[in-house]
Amino acid sequence: MYRLLIADDEAIEREGLELLIERFFPNTFQIYHAINGRAALEKVDQYNPDVILMDIKMPGIDGLEAAKQIREGNSRVKILLITAYDYFNYAKEAVSIGVKHYILKPMKREQVVNILENLVRELDEEREKRHKDLELKEKLSELLPIAETEAAIMLTINYVNELDFQRLTTLMDFPMNRGYALIVSFEELDGKQSQIYDKRMIYDEIKNRIKSMHSCLVGPIIGARMTIFLRDSEHVKDNRTEAIELGNKLRTFVKDRFQQNIVIGIGTIRDGFDGLRRSYQEAALAVSEKNAFADVRHVSDIHLAPKSKMFRLEEEQQLFEALSNMDISLALHRFDDMFNQLLIHVDHELEASQQAVQNLLDTITHHCLQYDIILDAVPSTKNTKNISQIRQLMVQHIYSIVEAVKQVKGNKMAMTIERAKEYILQNYKQDISMEQVAEYVNLSSYYFSKMFKSESNQTFTEYLTNIRIRQAKELIGNVDYSLKEICFEVGYNDPNYFSRVFKRVTGMTPTEYRQQLFVS
């Protein structure tokens, strides 16, 4: 139902219009009256009408002046002017305030009905458009966090097209042309306290806090780190002091809120896609520096190690650990961190990069042999012609190593997924999550999700849902249980949601399913 205001100083005109409208448009309008222009302004403020039928000639504030003032505060309302004068005397002024319709007195029924029919059609179309726009905004709001995560990840890996990044940030309405990277490391979390406050909780709090302070892209937790890209304007040349101050605020916040220590690395402010990537490499170098005294570190304060030793033993061990766990995502992340730091150390010098990566290849091969992992051959960096080829060589070798590890470990992953399924079967009545199950089997949630789908031919959510619905079907056959009790018994907290899921899986609501059981 729409709201309609009739503004006319003659009561008989107002009442006649109301009778006409109610006759031809039943249950369409809620009708209000105004006896002059001033009253019309008050009623507009009070009721916010969708349509206004306004007589021009009224005492005090006339219809045109009232329409002007209304239009200043409401561009959406449909204004229909009523006049006893020729339209051309005020057409120019009426058009200037957005009045598209008028009625000449004495009013003809057909004219009023035709105009109102068109207005109702316009209102219906506008309402439908607003509804669709709202649905689109809701969908976009759901997708934006995913898009933000994807955009942040694009800046941390070396094989993403810049055009894809620009398209994504344009879709997000978040142009990212200049800024710097800030990496938060959770590797120093205290073991006892981390049982109370997990990384996800701290991550969420940091994300909310920094978004309230700065325009930024926040990446996911990968390993024990979260990466943030902060946007800055072109007039900012050097923000080292401000960036360190921001880092200290975040560190103090986490310390006060969670009694936890975090380490923060900060890159320099840079332009463009490649510049932001370089800033990320700098932040990764700063956050990984073990000899730094401060917990908030800007790359400009880090003293680079000599070229003779490019990778630390700890980094090599972490990379091999990821490889031995067949976690390609983490292995690539570890190598990217190491490689990005290497490029900064050697200033993108080809020969030094070749030698460092060759040493890394030899070291990993030695580790593999110790664990009976047999590789076909150790690739050589000697024939690589640029930095990109060196990286690609190592990435291909990482995939080869993981395939070799799979052969050695045989059915270990299948056994792990079976453990996960047993855990799900034992705990499906609880509010369990994929992250919880992944932690139980000592896998990252990303890798667990991927492996679960590969081994089970269904997602974690599909598997959990099927178990719950299967158990629900068995309980529905027992009249001692109400449908509400069954809902809670199989792990759902909302009977309405349970009913929707049940129907999606079985094609029937729980009530229909129970009726079918007893009929048959």
N, C-alpha and C positions, 0 to 999 in steps of 0.2 A: 504494500500500500504506500502511495506517495502522499506528501503533504502539499496542500494547495492553499494559497492565500488570495482572498478577494479583497481588493482595496478600492472602495468607492464610497463617496459621501452620501449616496442615496441608498437607503435601506432596501427599497423595493428592487433596485438593480442587483444588489448583493444576493438577496433572497431568491430572485428569479434565476440568477446564474447558478446558485447552489442547487435548486430544484432540477434545472436542466442537466447539470453535471451528474447528480446522483441518479437521474433517470437513465442516462446513456452510458454512464461509467460506474455501475454499481461495484462497491467494494474495491474501488481503485484509488480514491482520494480521501484523505482526512482533511476536511475543509475548515479554514479559519477566516475570520472577518476582521477588516480594519476600516475605520470610518474616515480616515484621512491619511495624508502622507506621513505625519509624525507617528501615528499609530501603526502604520505599515512598517516603519523602521523598527519599532519596538517589537512587533510580532515576528519580524525576521530574526531578530536577536534571540527571541524566546523559542521559536519553533523551527527555525532553519528550513523553510519550505523548499520544495523542489520546483514548484511552478508558482508564479505570481501573475494574477490578472489585475492590472493597475489602470484605473481611470486617470487620464491626464489632468483634467480640470477638477481639482479639489482645493478647499480652502487651506491657507497656510502653505505648507510644503506641497507643491503640486506633484503630479505623477512622474514627470521627467526628472525633476530634482531628486525625488525619492529613489527613482531607478538608478540614477548616477551614484548616489551614496551606497545603495545596496550592492551595485556592481563592484565598487571599490573593495568591498570586503568579501564578495562571493562571486567568483567568475563562473560558477557551475549552474546557478539557478536560471531557469527559463522564465523570461519576463515577457508578458503579452500585454501590450498597451491598448486601452480602450479610449476612443476619442469620437467626438461629434464633429471634429474638423477634418478638412481634407488632409490626407496622409502627407502630401508633399510639403506642407507647411513646417513639419518637424522631422521629416524623414532623415535629413542629414544628421541632426543631433541624435535621433534615436539609434541610427546605425553606429554612431561613434561610441555608444555605450553598450553595444552588443545586443540590441533588441531586434529580433528577426521577424516578429509577428505583431500584427495589430488587428483590431476589430473596430469597424465604424458603427456608431450608433445611428439609428436603432439597430441592435444586434440581430442577426439572422441565425436561427437555430443551426442550419446546415453549416454555416461558416464556423461557428463556435465548435461544433462537434468535429468537423474536419481538422481544424487546427489542433484541438486537444488530442485527437487520434494520432496525429503526427508527433506531437510532443510526448505522448505516452510511448510511442514506438522508439523515439530518441532516448527516452529515459530507460526503457528496457534494454536497449543496446548498450547504453553507457554502463548500466548496472552489470550486465553480463561481461562487458570489457573489464570493469573493475574487479569482478570476481575472478576472471581469468588472469588478470595482472597479479592479483593477490596470490593465486595458486602458483603462478610462475615465480614470484618473489619468495614464497615459502620453499619451493623446490630449489631455487638458487641458494637460499640461506642454508639449506641442507648440504648442497654441493660445495659451497664456498670453503668450508674447512678442508675438504678433500683437495680442492683446487689449490688452496694455500700450501698444503703439505707437498703436493706435486711440484709447485713452483719453487719451493725452497729446495727440494731434492735436486731439481734441475741445475741449480747453481752449485751443487756439491759434487757432481759427477762430470766426467770429461767427454762423454759421447752423446750429448744432447744438442739438438739444433737450436740456435738462438731464436729463429723464427717461431718455433713451437713455444718457447718461453714467452715471447712477446704476445703471441695469440692468447695464451692462457692468462697473462696479467691484464690484457685488454678485456677479456671476458669477465674477469674479476673486477674491472674498473679500478685497477690498482697499478698504474704505470710505475715501473721500478727502473729508473734510468741512472740513478746515482745513490750511493749509500755505502754501507760497510757491514762486515760480518762480525757477529759475536757468538762464540761457542761456550756453552755451559757444560762442564764436565761433572758427572755424578760419581766418578771413580773413587773419590775420597769419602764417600758416605760411610758413616760409622755403622758397623754391623748391628749393634743392639738397637740403635735408634731407627735404622732402616726397616726393622721388623714392625715398627709403629707407623712410620711414614715411608711409603714406598716411592720409587722414582716417579711413578705416574702421578701421584698426588702432588709431589713437589713440582713436577713439570706443569701441571694444570695451573697451579698457583703462580708460577713464574710467567706463564703465558698470559694469564689474566692481568698480572701486574704490569708487565712491560707493554701490553697493548693499551693500557690506560695511560701510559707515559709517553709512548712514541708510536709513530706509524711504521709498521713492520710486517714482515713475513716470518712466521714461526714454523720451523720444520719439526718432524717427529723425533722421538728418541731413537737413535741408532747406536747400538752398542751401549755406551754409558754417557752419551752426549746428546744435547739438543743444539741446533744451529738456528740463529736468528739473524735475519737480514733487515737492517734498519735503514729506512729511506731518509735521505737528506736533500735539501734544496741546492741548487747550483751555486749559490753565493757562498756556501760553506766550503772553505778551502782545507782547513785542518781542524778536526774535532777531537784530537787526542784527549785533551783535558776533559771535555764533556763526556766522551765515551767511557773513560776510566771512572768518572763520577757516577755514570749510569751503572756500570758494572759493580761498583762498590755498594750502590743502593740495593741492587739485586742480591748481592752476597749477604749484606746485613739483614735484608728481609728474610732470606732463607734461614739464616742463623737464628734470628729472633723467633721466627714462626715454627721452625722444625728442629732447632738445635743441631743443624747439620752444616758441614763445610762443603762448599762447592768451589771449583776453580773456573775462572773465566778467561778466555783468550779473545783478543780484539784485533781485527785487521784495520788497515788504513782505509780512509774514504776514497772511493774510486768511481769512475764513470762506466756506464754500459755493462752489457752482459759479461764480457770477458773481464772487465775490471772488478765486478762483483765476485766472480770466480777467484780472481787473484786475491781479493780481500779475504775470501774464505780460506784459501791456502795459508795466508798469513795468520789468520785466527787459529787455524789448526796447529800451526807451528808454535804459536804463543802458548796455547793451552797445554801442549805436550811437553813444553820445556821443563825438564826435571830440576834444573839448576836455578830456576827462578825463585826468588824469595817471596814475592808478592803472590797472592791468590787471584788478583785481577791484573792481567798482563797485556800490555799493548805490544804489538810486534816490533815497534821501534825501540823497545827496551830490551829486546832479546839479543844476546850475543851469539852469532852463528858459530856452529862447530866447524872445525877444519874439514876440508874436502876429503881427507883421508878416511874419515869414518862417517858415513852418511846415515846408516840405520843403526838404531840401538838394539841391543840383544832383546830387550823387552818387547820391542815392536815386532821383531822377527818371530818371537815365540807366540805373540798374539795372532799374527797372520797364520802361522802353522796350525795353531789351535782351531782357528776358524775353518781352515782347509780340512783338518782331520775330522771336524764335526760336519763336513759336507755342507757348510753354510756359505754358499757362494755369495749371497748378499753381504754378509759380514766380512768375508774375505776380500771382496772388491772394495768395500768401505775401508778396511784396514790398509790395503795396498794404496788406494787413492790418497789416504792421509799421508802415508809414507812418501809416495811419489810427489805429491804437492809440496811437501817439505823439502824434498830433494831438489826440486826445481828452483826453490827459493835459495837454497844453499849454494847451488852451482850457477845461479843466474841463467838457467836454461842452456847451459853449455852442453853440447851434444856428447863429446867424448867422455866427460866426467859422468854424465847420466848413464851412458852405455856401461861404463865400468862398474858403477854402483849397482845397477840392476842386474848385471851379470853375476856380481858377488852374491846378490840376494838369491838369484836362481840356483847357484851352486849350494848355498846354505840350505835352502828348502829341499833340494834334492838329497842332500846328506840326511836331513831329518826324515825324509820319506823312507830311505833305505833302512834307517834304524827301526822303523815300524813295519818293515816288510812290504812297503808300498813300492811296486816296481813301475818305473816310468819308461816309456819307449826311448826317449832321448831328452837331453837337456838342450833347449834352444840357445842360440848364440845371438847376442846383441850386436855383433861386429858389423853385420851388413845392414843394420838399420840406418836410415838416412835422415830421420828427424825424430823429434820428441814423441810425436804421435805414434810412430811405428814402434818405438821402444815400449810405450805403454800397451799398445795392442798386443805385442809379443807376450808381455807378462800376463795380460788378461786371458789370452788363449791358453797359456800354460796353467793358469789357475783353474780353468775349466777342465783341462786334461787331468790335473792332479785330483780334482774332485771325482771325476769318473773312475780314476784308479782306486781312490779310497772307497768308492761304492762297491767295487768288485771285492776288495779285501774284507770289507765289513759285511758283505753279503746281505742277509735279511735283517740286519740290525734295525733299519728304519721300520720295516714291517712289524717287527716285534715292539718297537716303540709306539707305533700307532695302535697296536693291540692293547698295550698298557693304557694308552689314553682312552680307548673305548671301554675298557674295564672300569676305569675311573669314572667315566661318564655314566655308565650303567649303575654304578654304586651311588652316584651323587646327583642324578638327574632331577631328584625331588627338590634339590637346593637351587639357589640362584647362582648357578655356576656360569663362568664366562670362558671364552676361548683362551684369554690370557692366563686364567687360573690353571687350565688344563695344560697349556704349553709350559708353564712354570713347573708343573708336576712332573713332566717328562723331560725337563731341562733343555727346552728348545726355545728359541725366540718365537714370539707370537706370529711374526711374518712367515718364518720358515715352517713353523708347525702348520699354519693354515695351508701353505702350499703343499706340504708333504701329506697332510690329511686328505686333501682333495685328490692328490695323485694316487694314494693307496686305497681310498674308499670310494672313489668316483662320485663323491658328494661333499659338499662343504660341511664344516663343523656344525653350522646352524641347522642345515638340513638333517644331519644325522641326529642331533639332539632333539629336534622337533619330531622326527619319526619315532624315536624311542618314547617320547612323552605321549604322543598320540596313540601308539600301540598299547601302552599301559593304560591309557584312558579308555580305549575301546574295551579292554578286559574288565575294567572297573564299572563301566556303564552297564554291563550285563548283570551286575550285582545290585539289586534294588535297595540294599542296605545303605548305599552311598547316594547322596544327592549330587546333582551335577556341580553344584558349587563346591562341595567337598572334594569331588574328583579333580576339579580345577586346581585346588591347592595341593592335592595329593601328588599330582604329577609335575609340580614345579612352576605353575603359573600363579600370578598374584592378582590377575584381573579376569573375572569370569567372561566379560564381553570379548576381551582379546583372545582368551582361550577358545571361545565359540567361533571366532573368525578364523583362527588358525586351524581348528578342527575341520571346519567346512572347506577350507582351502585344500587340505590334505585328502579328506574323504569324500568331498562333494555334498556332505550333509552336516547340519548342525548337530550338536550332541543330543538335543531333544529328538530330532528326526531319527537319528541313529538308534536311540533307545526304543522309540516307537516301532521301528522296523524290526528290531530284535524280538520284541514281544509279539508282534503280529505274525512273524514267521515261526 
